[in-house]
Each structure stands twice: as structure tokens, then as C-alpha cells.
Amino acid sequence: MKHAVLLPVAAGVTADPAWIGAYAEHAEACGFESLVAVEHAVVASRYDSVYPYDASGKMELADDLDIPDPLDLLAYLAGRTSRIGLATGVLVLPNHHPVVLAKRLATLDALSGGRLRLTVGMGWMREEIEACGTDFDSRGRRADEQIEVLRALWADTAPEGASHDGEFFRFKNLMSYPKPVQPRGVPIHIGGHSKAAARRAGRHGDGLQPLGVAGVELAALVTLMREEAEKNDRDPSALELTLGHALAKITPEKSEKLAGLGADRLVLSATPTRDLNEARDELSACAERLEIT
């Protein structure tokens, strides 16, 4: 089992360079597999959209909370660390033009020595996505094409370059360098709670990170992902499953149980605190409890 750490955005500390840099360094020293950064390009102070992961329909983060750009944050943390993986969880894919995004991701992967993992979601806040210039209702179809564009631009297509002719994006003979360090490009995992997310992971992704689901519903999504992979002549056993848990509550027994459900990785959420010593102590205690130090 791989154990990742969700950067503690709820504590309002992820834009504090000294705090988050020291936290990342300690997570690496403890032996955690990766650091995970969330994204909201903007947050509407009033929104009609329904947040799907809380019964209230509202997300738990404050509207005016510091939420730094995840790729810029991970680039900074790449310079503060040397081994630990760097991941998004999740990047709101409709907010980004894939041609520009391909360059940003490849650059970060190259400069970090191939440590990047991309987990993308379709986004739930219509107000955010429309403010970024994307049609909310077609974001799923657009996302499928965005992933195709990313992989095309990362591939070694010299000397002709990459071409694409789709519904949303068209280009010919484009060269995008540097390439990611990782041979197949940056791994792309799909985050979400829907059947569409599971099917997308099976068709296009390197894994699935189900959000807000468990039990029978979780098993059904994993089965659907693997079935979709087989339909598209892809190896379903090569796809990873990432689940979430609380950093303070995870135990070896719980980790083993989740591994039995097929999980390859757990993204662990810290208890929100602005006290750096408390936050580092929580990391240390978890690493010792799970024997990953």
C-alpha cells in the first residue's frame, strides 16, 4: 500500500512557503509516498451548484480560503524535496486548455525528476467552470478529448509533431518540449463518484480515485472501470485504485482492509491546524503506526 498525504488546505497554510515547505520536507522524511494538492481556480461566494460530497450541498472550505494553484505549489515543493511524489487531487480539468497544460505538466515532471502524478476531475461548481470559459454541460466530452491532447503532445512524434482533429481542439504538427520523464507521460488518474468517471478511467486513465463512495457503490465503480478497460483492449490490472482516509485515524488493520478491496494507495487527510509542530507530530505518529518510516 502506498500512503500519500493531502496537503492541509483547510488549515489555510498551503500558501505560506515556510510552513508548507517544512511540512513537505517532514512528510518526505517520514517516508510517505506523495504529496497531494487540491484545486479551485476561483470559488463563488454565492453558488447554486450542489457540492456532492456533503449532505449540506456546500463544501467545507471557506470561500476566502487560500487555495494556491496546485501545479505552482507542487513546483515549489519539488524544490524543497528530492524523492517524494507530487500529485494533484484533484485538478479541475475543464478549467485548463490542454495544449498549455501539457507544457506545464511536462515541465514540472521534468524538473522534479519524474515525480508527478495527475488526478483530474470534471468539477462540480458550475460558476467556477463557466468563469474559466468552459461550457459546464459538455465538460465530460471535453475532458476525454483533453486527455487525448495531453497524451498526443507528450508522445515522441518528431519530426512531424503531434496533430489532433476533435470536437473541441484542432491542431497540426505541434512540437511540445520538454517531454515528461516518465516513458508513457505523466500518469493520469480520474477522480469522481460517478459511473462516467469510472468509465473514463477505464478508457483513458491510469487509475481511479473514487470520491465519497464506499461499500457496494465503490465495488461497482471499480468493476465498471475494469470492464471498460477490457472493452478498449487495455490491461485492467494495470490501473490503480486510490482511496481516502483520515491521517489521524488510519491503522495498519484499516489499511490492510482497504488493500483487500483493491486499493493501491491511500490519500490521507490531516487534522486542520496552523501549529506546524502539531501537524508534523501527526505525520510522525501515522508513519510510525503504519511502519512506513
C-alpha positions as a printed Julia matrix, in Angstrom:
293×3 Matrix{Float64}:
   0.0    0.0     0.0
   1.2    3.48   -0.89
   0.37   6.21    1.64
   0.04   9.76    0.33
  -0.62  12.98    2.25
  -3.24  15.54    1.21
  -1.71  18.97    1.77
  -3.74  20.6     4.58
  -5.58  23.24    2.57
  -8.37  23.54    5.18
  -5.87  24.9     7.7
  -5.17  27.92    5.48
  -1.41  27.25    5.41
  -0.7   25.98    1.9
   0.25  29.45    0.6
   2.7   30.0     3.49
   6.06  29.0     1.97
   7.87  28.38    5.25
   5.02  26.35    6.77
   4.15  24.19    3.78
   7.77  23.73    2.78
   8.68  22.41    6.23
   5.58  20.19    6.23
   6.51  18.69    2.86
  10.07  18.05    3.97
   8.82  16.25    7.07
   6.36  14.14    5.07
   9.23  13.05    2.85
  11.44  12.26    5.85
   8.62  10.14    7.29
   8.51   8.04    4.14
   5.13   8.99    2.69
   4.7    8.18   -1.0
   3.43  11.52   -2.3
   2.03  14.96   -1.56
  -1.39  15.79   -2.99
  -2.64  19.31   -3.82
  -6.27  20.34   -4.43
  -7.57  22.94   -6.88
 -10.18  25.64   -7.17
  -9.22  28.37   -9.62
 -11.94  30.55   -8.08
 -14.72  29.98   -5.57
 -18.06  31.73   -5.91
 -19.15  33.45   -2.7
 -22.72  32.54   -3.64
 -23.39  29.44   -5.7
 -26.37  27.33   -6.72
 -24.23  24.29   -7.57
 -24.54  21.32   -5.22
 -21.36  20.02   -3.61
 -21.8   16.24   -3.94
 -19.61  15.16   -1.01
 -21.54  16.67    1.9
 -25.2   16.38    2.85
 -25.42  20.17    3.15
 -24.62  20.58   -0.54
 -21.91  23.08    0.42
 -18.18  22.43    0.51
 -16.42  22.57    3.84
 -13.75  25.07    2.73
 -14.31  28.77    3.36
 -14.94  30.92    0.3
 -11.95  33.15    1.08
  -9.5   30.38    1.98
  -6.04  30.38    0.4
  -6.09  27.7    -2.33
  -2.87  28.13   -4.32
  -2.56  26.88   -7.87
  -1.71  23.19   -7.41
   0.96  22.98  -10.1
   2.76  26.08   -8.89
   2.53  24.78   -5.32
   3.91  21.38   -6.33
   6.72  23.04   -8.29
   7.73  24.92   -5.15
   7.58  21.74   -3.08
   9.61  19.89   -5.72
  12.42  22.31   -4.9
  12.03  21.69   -1.18
  12.14  17.88   -1.52
  14.03  15.29   -3.53
  12.16  11.95   -3.54
   8.52  12.24   -2.55
   5.9   12.08   -5.3
   3.9   15.15   -6.34
   0.22  14.81   -7.22
  -2.97  16.72   -7.84
  -6.14  15.55   -6.17
  -8.0   16.78   -7.99
  -7.12  19.2   -10.79
 -10.36  20.6   -12.28
  -9.66  19.66  -15.88
 -12.31  21.87  -17.57
 -10.5   24.93  -16.19
  -7.43  24.29  -18.36
  -6.56  24.44  -22.04
  -4.83  21.11  -22.71
  -2.11  22.48  -25.01
  -0.88  24.85  -22.31
  -1.49  22.28  -19.59
   0.61  19.67  -21.41
   3.6   22.01  -21.29
   3.11  22.9   -17.62
   2.78  19.27  -16.55
   5.74  18.06  -18.62
   7.9   20.88  -17.27
   7.02  20.02  -13.67
   7.63  16.32  -14.28
  10.98  17.02  -15.94
  12.22  19.44  -13.27
  11.13  17.14  -10.43
  12.82  14.09  -11.92
   9.62  12.3   -12.96
   7.73  12.6    -9.68
   4.38  13.9   -10.95
   1.0   12.15  -10.86
  -2.08  13.88  -12.25
  -5.52  13.2   -10.81
  -8.25  15.1   -12.62
 -11.93  15.73  -12.02
 -14.7   17.27  -14.06
 -15.61  19.79  -11.36
 -18.93  20.33   -9.63
 -19.08  24.14   -9.3
 -20.72  25.44  -12.47
 -19.9   29.02  -11.5
 -16.16  28.27  -11.37
 -16.03  26.35  -14.63
 -18.05  28.9   -16.57
 -15.87  31.71  -15.17
 -12.9   29.86  -16.67
 -14.59  29.95  -20.07
 -15.85  26.37  -20.42
 -19.35  25.09  -21.05
 -20.35  23.14  -17.95
 -22.67  20.64  -19.62
 -20.14  19.44  -22.21
 -17.2   19.21  -19.81
 -17.2   15.4   -19.82
 -16.79  15.07  -23.6
 -14.26  17.87  -23.5
 -12.29  16.1   -20.77
 -11.99  12.91  -22.81
 -10.55  14.96  -25.64
  -8.28  16.92  -23.29
  -6.68  13.67  -22.13
  -6.13  12.65  -25.75
  -4.45  16.01  -26.41
  -2.17  15.69  -23.39
  -1.0   12.24  -24.43
  -0.53  13.31  -28.05
   1.68  16.25  -27.08
   3.72  14.15  -24.65
   4.38  11.42  -27.22
   7.58  11.35  -29.26
   6.14  12.41  -32.62
   9.21  14.14  -34.05
   9.95  15.23  -36.69
   6.34  15.72  -37.85
   4.92  16.72  -34.5
   1.52  15.97  -32.98
  -1.81  16.53  -34.72
  -5.37  16.36  -33.42
  -8.75  16.97  -35.02
 -11.57  16.79  -32.48
 -14.78  18.43  -31.39
 -13.11  20.99  -29.12
  -9.44  21.12  -30.16
  -7.7   21.07  -33.54
  -4.04  21.46  -34.41
  -1.38  20.12  -36.76
   2.32  19.34  -36.47
   2.87  20.73  -33.0
   6.09  20.16  -31.07
   5.89  20.37  -27.28
   9.11  20.04  -25.27
  10.34  19.08  -22.74
   8.7   15.67  -22.62
   7.78  14.11  -19.28
  10.49  11.96  -17.73
   8.08   9.05  -17.35
   8.07   6.98  -20.56
   4.29   6.96  -21.08
   3.93  10.54  -19.94
   2.52  11.78  -16.65
   0.13   9.17  -15.16
  -3.45  10.41  -15.35
  -5.9    9.21  -12.71
  -9.6   10.07  -12.75
 -11.3   11.4    -9.63
 -15.04  11.38   -9.06
 -18.03   9.47   -7.79
 -19.95   8.75  -10.99
 -20.17   5.89  -13.46
 -18.87   8.3   -16.1
 -15.71   8.79  -14.03
 -15.18   5.03  -13.74
 -15.7    4.53  -17.47
 -13.3    7.41  -18.24
 -10.66   5.81  -16.02
 -11.11   2.52  -17.86
 -10.89   4.1   -21.32
  -8.25   6.76  -20.79
  -6.8    6.71  -17.29
  -4.04   5.08  -15.3
  -6.28   4.73  -12.27
  -9.39   5.82  -10.4
  -9.78   7.86   -7.23
 -13.43   7.45   -6.19
 -14.64  10.32   -4.04
 -17.34   9.98   -1.39
 -18.26   6.37   -2.17
 -17.83   3.1    -0.25
 -19.12  -0.45    0.01
 -21.25  -1.78   -2.83
 -21.13   1.52   -4.72
 -17.32   1.55   -4.61
 -17.09  -2.06   -5.78
 -19.44  -1.31   -8.67
 -17.31   1.62   -9.85
 -14.13  -0.44   -9.73
 -15.78  -3.26  -11.66
 -17.06  -0.8   -14.23
 -13.58   0.71  -14.67
 -12.02  -2.69  -15.25
 -14.77  -3.77  -17.66
 -14.35  -0.57  -19.66
 -10.6   -1.15  -19.83
 -11.14  -4.63  -21.26
 -13.58  -3.28  -23.85
 -10.87  -0.88  -25.01
  -8.13  -3.53  -25.14
  -6.39  -2.16  -22.07
  -4.99  -4.17  -19.16
  -7.4   -3.67  -16.23
  -4.85  -4.98  -13.74
  -2.51  -2.08  -14.63
  -5.0    0.51  -13.36
  -4.51   1.77   -9.82
  -7.19   2.41   -7.22
  -6.68   5.3    -4.81
  -8.92   5.77   -1.77
  -9.06   8.36    1.0
  -8.84   8.2     4.79
  -8.05  10.4     7.79
  -4.38  10.68    8.69
  -5.11  10.53   12.43
  -7.43   7.52   12.19
  -5.73   5.19    9.73
  -4.43   1.99   11.28
  -2.49  -0.96    9.85
  -5.65  -3.04   10.1
  -7.72  -0.48    8.2
  -5.01  -0.06    5.58
  -4.89  -3.83    5.1
  -8.68  -3.99    4.81
  -8.69  -1.31    2.12
  -5.92  -3.13    0.3
  -8.22  -6.15    0.32
 -10.78  -4.04   -1.54
  -8.2   -3.43   -4.25
  -6.72  -0.13   -3.08
  -3.16   0.57   -4.19
  -2.88   3.96   -2.48
  -4.48   5.89    0.37
  -4.61   9.69    0.33
  -4.59  10.7     3.99
  -6.22  13.93    5.16
  -4.58  15.78    8.04
  -6.37  17.3    11.01
  -6.56  21.06   10.24
  -4.13  23.01   12.4
  -1.92  26.05   11.92
   0.51  24.71   14.52
   3.37  23.26   12.45
   4.72  21.16   15.31
   1.31  19.55   15.83
   1.0   18.88   12.11
   4.44  17.29   11.91
   3.78  15.22   15.02
   0.63  13.85   13.37
   2.67  12.83   10.32
   5.31  11.17   12.51
   2.74   9.26   14.56
   0.99   8.0    11.43
   4.24   6.91    9.79
   5.27   5.05   12.94
   1.83   3.44   13.31
   1.9    2.23    9.71
   5.61   1.34    9.89
   6.47   3.37    6.8
   9.3    5.39    8.39
